[in-house]
Amino acid sequence: MMRRKTTYNFLQIVIITVLFLLVSCGGNRFVDSKMASADSLMDVCQDSAQTALAMLDSLKAQKPDMSKAQQMHYDLSMPRR
């Protein structure tokens, strides 16, 4: 009886841990792809900097929903105005 309860508790801990890992590593892939596109535009074709900045400006409304890493990446990508 005690062994079954210990196994059940261990299984619960494993399931909860896996769920937390899946949720925490998700991130907002849309934001990541937009920022990567803007970065590559600025690196490859500096004439397209206005397009890249427009892409980044479109993400400004989503900043509160971004992860901390995404917010820092956004802040570093945006020029001071």
N, CA, C and O atoms as a printed pandas DataFrame, in Angstrom:
     atom_number atom_name residue_name chain_id  residue_number  x_coord  y_coord  z_coord
0              1         N          MET        A               1    0.829   -1.190    0.000
1              2        CA          MET        A               1    0.000    0.000    0.000
2              3         C          MET        A               1    0.878    1.260    0.000
3              4         O          MET        A               1    0.631    2.192   -0.766
4              5         N          MET        A               2    1.899    1.281    0.861
5              6        CA          MET        A               2    2.774    2.449    0.952
6              7         C          MET        A               2    3.584    2.624   -0.327
7              8         O          MET        A               2    3.825    3.749   -0.766
8              9         N          ARG        A               3    4.000    1.516   -0.919
9             10        CA          ARG        A               3    4.789    1.573   -2.146
10            11         C          ARG        A               3    3.952    2.156   -3.289
11            12         O          ARG        A               3    4.467    2.929   -4.097
12            13         N          ARG        A               4    2.701    1.804   -3.362
13            14        CA          ARG        A               4    1.809    2.302   -4.410
14            15         C          ARG        A               4    1.621    3.816   -4.254
15            16         O          ARG        A               4    1.608    4.545   -5.246
16            17         N          LYS        A               5    1.479    4.279   -3.032
17            18        CA          LYS        A               5    1.300    5.710   -2.781
18            19         C          LYS        A               5    2.569    6.479   -3.145
19            20         O          LYS        A               5    2.486    7.570   -3.711
20            21         N          THR        A               6    3.727    5.935   -2.833
21            22        CA          THR        A               6    4.999    6.571   -3.172
22            23         C          THR        A               6    5.165    6.658   -4.689
23            24         O          THR        A               6    5.603    7.686   -5.207
24            25         N          THR        A               7    4.822    5.600   -5.389
25            26        CA          THR        A               7    4.905    5.595   -6.847
26            27         C          THR        A               7    3.938    6.612   -7.438
27            28         O          THR        A               7    4.282    7.311   -8.391
28            29         N          TYR        A               8    2.748    6.700   -6.891
29            30        CA          TYR        A               8    1.748    7.652   -7.361
30            31         C          TYR        A               8    2.229    9.085   -7.148
31            32         O          TYR        A               8    2.075    9.923   -8.037
32            33         N          ASN        A               9    2.804    9.376   -5.994
33            34        CA          ASN        A               9    3.334   10.717   -5.714
34            35         C          ASN        A               9    4.488   11.063   -6.649
35            36         O          ASN        A               9    4.578   12.189   -7.139
36            37         N          PHE        A              10    5.358   10.107   -6.891
37            38        CA          PHE        A              10    6.482   10.327   -7.799
38            39         C          PHE        A              10    5.970   10.622   -9.214
39            40         O          PHE        A              10    6.486   11.510   -9.891
40            41         N          LEU        A              11    4.972    9.886   -9.646
41            42        CA          LEU        A              11    4.396   10.085  -10.974
42            43         C          LEU        A              11    3.767   11.483  -11.083
43            44         O          LEU        A              11    3.902   12.144  -12.112
44            45         N          GLN        A              12    3.097   11.919  -10.049
45            46        CA          GLN        A              12    2.515   13.264  -10.049
46            47         C          GLN        A              12    3.600   14.338  -10.178
47            48         O          GLN        A              12    3.445   15.299  -10.931
48            49         N          ILE        A              13    4.683   14.167   -9.444
49            50        CA          ILE        A              13    5.777   15.135   -9.492
50            51         C          ILE        A              13    6.393   15.188  -10.886
51            52         O          ILE        A              13    6.693   16.268  -11.395
52            53         N          VAL        A              14    6.580   14.036  -11.497
53            54        CA          VAL        A              14    7.157   13.981  -12.841
54            55         C          VAL        A              14    6.237   14.668  -13.850
55            56         O          VAL        A              14    6.706   15.444  -14.684
56            57         N          ILE        A              15    4.954   14.396  -13.783
57            58        CA          ILE        A              15    4.003   14.996  -14.719
58            59         C          ILE        A              15    3.959   16.515  -14.546
59            60         O          ILE        A              15    3.962   17.248  -15.535
60            61         N          ILE        A              16    3.919   16.984  -13.326
61            62        CA          ILE        A              16    3.881   18.429  -13.072
62            63         C          ILE        A              16    5.166   19.088  -13.563
63            64         O          ILE        A              16    5.120   20.168  -14.152
64            65         N          THR        A              17    6.299   18.459  -13.330
65            66        CA          THR        A              17    7.578   19.006  -13.785
66            67         C          THR        A              17    7.624   19.116  -15.304
67            68         O          THR        A              17    8.065   20.132  -15.841
68            69         N          VAL        A              18    7.176   18.084  -15.990
69            70        CA          VAL        A              18    7.164   18.096  -17.453
70            71         C          VAL        A              18    6.234   19.195  -17.967
71            72         O          VAL        A              18    6.574   19.890  -18.924
72            73         N          LEU        A              19    5.079   19.358  -17.353
73            74        CA          LEU        A              19    4.158   20.412  -17.765
74            75         C          LEU        A              19    4.769   21.802  -17.583
75            76         O          LEU        A              19    4.637   22.660  -18.455
76            77         N          PHE        A              20    5.428   22.016  -16.462
77            78        CA          PHE        A              20    6.079   23.309  -16.228
78            79         C          PHE        A              20    7.171   23.567  -17.264
79            80         O          PHE        A              20    7.311   24.690  -17.749
80            81         N          LEU        A              21    7.935   22.549  -17.602
81            82        CA          LEU        A              21    8.984   22.725  -18.598
82            83         C          LEU        A              21    8.404   23.056  -19.970
83            84         O          LEU        A              21    8.941   23.904  -20.683
84            85         N          LEU        A              22    7.332   22.402  -20.334
85            86        CA          LEU        A              22    6.706   22.671  -21.626
86            87         C          LEU        A              22    6.136   24.080  -21.696
87            88         O          LEU        A              22    6.263   24.750  -22.721
88            89         N          VAL        A              23    5.521   24.528  -20.634
89            90        CA          VAL        A              23    4.915   25.854  -20.617
90            91         C          VAL        A              23    5.990   26.941  -20.564
91            92         O          VAL        A              23    5.869   27.959  -21.246
92            93         N          SER        A              24    7.022   26.739  -19.776
93            94        CA          SER        A              24    8.034   27.774  -19.607
94            95         C          SER        A              24    8.919   27.945  -20.830
95            96         O          SER        A              24    9.455   29.032  -21.047
96            97         N          CYS        A              25    9.085   26.918  -21.623
97            98        CA          CYS        A              25    9.966   26.994  -22.793
98            99         C          CYS        A              25    9.216   27.390  -24.052
99           100         O          CYS        A              25    9.821   27.496  -25.118
100          101         N          GLY        A              26    7.932   27.607  -23.953
101          102        CA          GLY        A              26    7.144   27.902  -25.138
102          103         C          GLY        A              26    7.506   29.209  -25.805
103          104         O          GLY        A              26    7.864   29.214  -26.983
104          105         N          GLY        A              27    7.425   30.301  -25.100
105          106        CA          GLY        A              27    7.736   31.590  -25.687
106          107         C          GLY        A              27    6.760   31.963  -26.784
107          108         O          GLY        A              27    5.861   31.191  -27.118
108          109         N          ASN        A              28    6.936   33.125  -27.333
109          110        CA          ASN        A              28    6.084   33.606  -28.405
110          111         C          ASN        A              28    6.875   33.508  -29.701
111          112         O          ASN        A              28    7.681   34.386  -30.008
112          113         N          ARG        A              29    6.650   32.456  -30.452
113          114        CA          ARG        A              29    7.426   32.200  -31.660
114          115         C          ARG        A              29    7.174   33.251  -32.742
115          116         O          ARG        A              29    8.065   33.519  -33.548
116          117         N          PHE        A              30    5.987   33.851  -32.777
117          118        CA          PHE        A              30    5.683   34.894  -33.748
118          119         C          PHE        A              30    6.600   36.093  -33.536
119          120         O          PHE        A              30    7.153   36.640  -34.490
120          121         N          VAL        A              31    6.752   36.491  -32.286
121          122        CA          VAL        A              31    7.613   37.627  -31.963
122          123         C          VAL        A              31    9.055   37.296  -32.320
123          124         O          VAL        A              31    9.754   38.119  -32.913
124          125         N          ASP        A              32    9.505   36.095  -31.963
125          126        CA          ASP        A              32   10.878   35.687  -32.276
126          127         C          ASP        A              32   11.147   35.725  -33.778
127          128         O          ASP        A              32   12.203   36.191  -34.207
128          129         N          SER        A              33   10.203   35.238  -34.575
129          130        CA          SER        A              33   10.421   35.207  -36.024
130          131         C          SER        A              33   10.427   36.610  -36.619
131          132         O          SER        A              33   11.211   36.896  -37.523
132          133         N          LYS        A              34    9.547   37.499  -36.112
133          134        CA          LYS        A              34    9.528   38.885  -36.597
134          135         C          LYS        A              34   10.842   39.593  -36.262
135          136         O          LYS        A              34   11.403   40.292  -37.105
136          137         N          MET        A              35   11.330   39.413  -35.035
137          138        CA          MET        A              35   12.574   40.073  -34.647
138          139         C          MET        A              35   13.758   39.508  -35.435
139          140         O          MET        A              35   14.661   40.257  -35.809
140          141         N          ALA        A              36   13.765   38.213  -35.688
141          142        CA          ALA        A              36   14.840   37.612  -36.478
142          143         C          ALA        A              36   14.821   38.152  -37.908
143          144         O          ALA        A              36   15.876   38.423  -38.483
144          145         N          SER        A              37   13.632   38.309  -38.479
145          146        CA          SER        A              37   13.523   38.861  -39.831
146          147         C          SER        A              37   14.026   40.298  -39.879
147          148         O          SER        A              37   14.750   40.681  -40.797
148          149         N          ALA        A              38   13.640   41.079  -38.894
149          150        CA          ALA        A              38   14.087   42.476  -38.844
150          151         C          ALA        A              38   15.603   42.558  -38.668
151          152         O          ALA        A              38   16.258   43.379  -39.309
152          153         N          ASP        A              39   16.158   41.715  -37.807
153          154        CA          ASP        A              39   17.604   41.709  -37.596
154          155         C          ASP        A              39   18.346   41.342  -38.876
155          156         O          ASP        A              39   19.339   41.978  -39.229
156          157         N          SER        A              40   17.863   40.320  -39.564
157          158        CA          SER        A              40   18.551   39.892  -40.785
158          159         C          SER        A              40   18.435   40.953  -41.876
159          160         O          SER        A              40   19.368   41.134  -42.658
160          161         N          LEU        A              41   17.313   41.649  -41.939
161          162        CA          LEU        A              41   17.177   42.737  -42.912
162          163         C          LEU        A              41   18.193   43.839  -42.638
163          164         O          LEU        A              41   18.808   44.369  -43.563
164          165         N          MET        A              42   18.363   44.178  -41.381
165          166        CA          MET        A              42   19.305   45.245  -41.037
166          167         C          MET        A              42   20.742   44.809  -41.300
167          168         O          MET        A              42   21.575   45.633  -41.678
168          169         N          ASP        A              43   21.046   43.521  -41.106
169          170        CA          ASP        A              43   22.406   43.031  -41.319
170          171         C          ASP        A              43   22.745   42.915  -42.802
171          172         O          ASP        A              43   23.836   43.300  -43.223
172          173         N          VAL        A              44   21.823   42.392  -43.583
173          174        CA          VAL        A              44   22.092   42.090  -44.985
174          175         C          VAL        A              44   21.941   43.319  -45.864
175          176         O          VAL        A              44   22.794   43.594  -46.708
176          177         N          CYS        A              45   20.880   44.039  -45.671
177          178        CA          CYS        A              45   20.527   45.108  -46.593
178          179         C          CYS        A              45   20.237   46.379  -45.788
179          180         O          CYS        A              45   19.095   46.615  -45.392
180          181         N          GLN        A              46   21.231   47.171  -45.553
181          182        CA          GLN        A              46   21.039   48.341  -44.711
182          183         C          GLN        A              46   20.090   49.358  -45.324
183          184         O          GLN        A              46   19.555   50.209  -44.614
184          185         N          ASP        A              47   19.873   49.282  -46.635
185          186        CA          ASP        A              47   18.896   50.163  -47.266
186          187         C          ASP        A              47   17.476   49.832  -46.816
187          188         O          ASP        A              47   16.580   50.672  -46.902
188          189         N          SER        A              48   17.279   48.619  -46.341
189          190        CA          SER        A              48   15.950   48.190  -45.904
190          191         C          SER        A              48   15.734   48.426  -44.424
191          192         O          SER        A              48   14.843   47.822  -43.826
192          193         N          ALA        A              49   16.521   49.283  -43.828
193          194        CA          ALA        A              49   16.403   49.531  -42.387
194          195         C          ALA        A              49   15.031   50.085  -42.021
195          196         O          ALA        A              49   14.498   49.776  -40.956
196          197         N          GLN        A              50   14.455   50.908  -42.906
197          198        CA          GLN        A              50   13.124   51.444  -42.618
198          199         C          GLN        A              50   12.086   50.329  -42.544
199          200         O          GLN        A              50   11.193   50.364  -41.696
200          201         N          THR        A              51   12.199   49.348  -43.421
201          202        CA          THR        A              51   11.279   48.200  -43.394
202          203         C          THR        A              51   11.463   47.411  -42.104
203          204         O          THR        A              51   10.490   47.004  -41.469
204          205         N          ALA        A              52   12.707   47.203  -41.729
205          206        CA          ALA        A              52   12.990   46.459  -40.495
206          207         C          ALA        A              52   12.449   47.206  -39.277
207          208         O          ALA        A              52   11.882   46.598  -38.369
208          209         N          LEU        A              53   12.624   48.508  -39.266
209          210        CA          LEU        A              53   12.112   49.294  -38.131
210          211         C          LEU        A              53   10.591   49.265  -38.086
211          212         O          LEU        A              53   10.000   49.253  -37.006
212          213         N          ALA        A              54    9.954   49.254  -39.255
213          214        CA          ALA        A              54    8.488   49.149  -39.288
214          215         C          ALA        A              54    8.040   47.802  -38.734
215          216         O          ALA        A              54    7.021   47.720  -38.047
216          217         N          MET        A              55    8.800   46.744  -39.030
217          218        CA          MET        A              55    8.469   45.420  -38.489
218          219         C          MET        A              55    8.570   45.440  -36.973
219          220         O          MET        A              55    7.710   44.897  -36.279
220          221         N          LEU        A              56    9.619   46.065  -36.461
221          222        CA          LEU        A              56    9.793   46.132  -35.010
222          223         C          LEU        A              56    8.732   47.023  -34.369
223          224         O          LEU        A              56    8.238   46.714  -33.285
224          225         N          ASP        A              57    8.383   48.114  -35.025
225          226        CA          ASP        A              57    7.330   48.991  -34.497
226          227         C          ASP        A              57    5.994   48.256  -34.381
227          228         O          ASP        A              57    5.211   48.523  -33.470
228          229         N          SER        A              58    5.739   47.330  -35.306
229          230        CA          SER        A              58    4.473   46.591  -35.256
230          231         C          SER        A              58    4.402   45.665  -34.040
231          232         O          SER        A              58    3.317   45.230  -33.656
232          233         N          LEU        A              59    5.543   45.364  -33.441
233          234        CA          LEU        A              59    5.583   44.483  -32.264
234          235         C          LEU        A              59    5.447   45.246  -30.952
235          236         O          LEU        A              59    5.323   44.634  -29.891
236          237         N          LYS        A              60    5.470   46.574  -31.012
237          238        CA          LYS        A              60    5.468   47.375  -29.785
238          239         C          LYS        A              60    4.255   47.093  -28.899
239          240         O          LYS        A              60    4.375   47.064  -27.675
240          241         N          ALA        A              61    3.088   46.886  -29.514
241          242        CA          ALA        A              61    1.873   46.621  -28.734
242          243         C          ALA        A              61    1.937   45.278  -28.006
243          244         O          ALA        A              61    1.252   45.080  -27.002
244          245         N          GLN        A              62    2.755   44.362  -28.510
245          246        CA          GLN        A              62    2.858   43.035  -27.901
246          247         C          GLN        A              62    3.948   42.957  -26.845
247          248         O          GLN        A              62    4.148   41.900  -26.248
248          249         N          LYS        A              63    4.649   44.043  -26.606
249          250        CA          LYS        A              63    5.769   44.016  -25.667
250          251         C          LYS        A              63    5.391   43.529  -24.267
251          252         O          LYS        A              63    6.161   42.772  -23.675
252          253         N          PRO        A              64    4.235   43.927  -23.706
253          254        CA          PRO        A              64    3.897   43.417  -22.368
254          255         C          PRO        A              64    3.720   41.894  -22.326
255          256         O          PRO        A              64    3.886   41.284  -21.270
256          257         N          ASP        A              65    3.386   41.280  -23.457
257          258        CA          ASP        A              65    3.182   39.836  -23.500
258          259         C          ASP        A              65    4.462   39.069  -23.809
259          260         O          ASP        A              65    4.471   37.838  -23.766
260          261         N          MET        A              66    5.541   39.780  -24.121
261          262        CA          MET        A              66    6.800   39.122  -24.466
262          263         C          MET        A              66    7.501   38.610  -23.216
263          264         O          MET        A              66    7.303   39.114  -22.110
264          265         N          SER        A              67    8.326   37.595  -23.429
265          266        CA          SER        A              67    9.160   37.118  -22.327
266          267         C          SER        A              67   10.231   38.162  -22.036
267          268         O          SER        A              67   10.432   39.087  -22.823
268          269         N          LYS        A              68   10.905   38.016  -20.926
269          270        CA          LYS        A              68   11.960   38.970  -20.551
270          271         C          LYS        A              68   13.053   39.004  -21.614
271          272         O          LYS        A              68   13.542   40.078  -21.963
272          273         N          ALA        A              69   13.437   37.845  -22.127
273          274        CA          ALA        A              69   14.472   37.782  -23.161
274          275         C          ALA        A              69   14.013   38.482  -24.439
275          276         O          ALA        A              69   14.792   39.189  -25.079
276          277         N          GLN        A              70   12.748   38.284  -24.807
277          278        CA          GLN        A              70   12.226   38.937  -25.999
278          279         C          GLN        A              70   12.169   40.447  -25.819
279          280         O          GLN        A              70   12.466   41.191  -26.754
280          281         N          GLN        A              71   11.789   40.914  -24.626
281          282        CA          GLN        A              71   11.746   42.348  -24.358
282          283         C          GLN        A              71   13.136   42.964  -24.462
283          284         O          GLN        A              71   13.293   44.050  -25.019
284          285         N          MET        A              72   14.139   42.281  -23.931
285          286        CA          MET        A              72   15.507   42.802  -23.999
286          287         C          MET        A              72   16.004   42.812  -25.442
287          288         O          MET        A              72   16.667   43.762  -25.859
288          289         N          HIS        A              73   15.695   41.772  -26.204
289          290        CA          HIS        A              73   16.074   41.716  -27.619
290          291         C          HIS        A              73   15.408   42.861  -28.378
291          292         O          HIS        A              73   16.046   43.522  -29.198
292          293         N          TYR        A              74   14.138   43.087  -28.106
293          294        CA          TYR        A              74   13.405   44.185  -28.737
294          295         C          TYR        A              74   14.048   45.531  -28.403
295          296         O          TYR        A              74   14.260   46.364  -29.285
296          297         N          ASP        A              75   14.355   45.734  -27.116
297          298        CA          ASP        A              75   14.960   47.000  -26.691
298          299         C          ASP        A              75   16.327   47.222  -27.344
299          300         O          ASP        A              75   16.666   48.351  -27.701
300          301         N          LEU        A              76   17.100   46.166  -27.499
301          302        CA          LEU        A              76   18.405   46.299  -28.140
302          303         C          LEU        A              76   18.284   46.550  -29.637
303          304         O          LEU        A              76   19.133   47.221  -30.223
304          305         N          SER        A              77   17.243   46.021  -30.257
305          306        CA          SER        A              77   17.061   46.177  -31.695
306          307         C          SER        A              77   16.530   47.544  -32.076
307          308         O          SER        A              77   16.802   48.035  -33.171
308          309         N          MET        A              78   15.781   48.156  -31.187
309          310        CA          MET        A              78   15.190   49.455  -31.498
310          311         C          MET        A              78   16.204   50.573  -31.256
311          312         O          MET        A              78   16.847   50.608  -30.207
312          313         N          PRO        A              79   16.351   51.483  -32.214
313          314        CA          PRO        A              79   17.258   52.603  -32.001
314          315         C          PRO        A              79   16.645   53.636  -31.062
315          316         O          PRO        A              79   15.423   53.708  -30.936
316          317         N          ARG        A              80   17.461   54.418  -30.417
317          318        CA          ARG        A              80   16.970   55.502  -29.552
318          319         C          ARG        A              80   16.400   56.592  -30.442
319          320         O          ARG        A              80   17.002   56.959  -31.451
320          321         N          ARG        A              81   15.258   57.099  -30.072
321          322        CA          ARG        A              81   14.653   58.183  -30.853
322          323         C          ARG        A              81   14.549   59.428  -30.032
323          324         O          ARG        A              81   14.065   60.450  -30.518
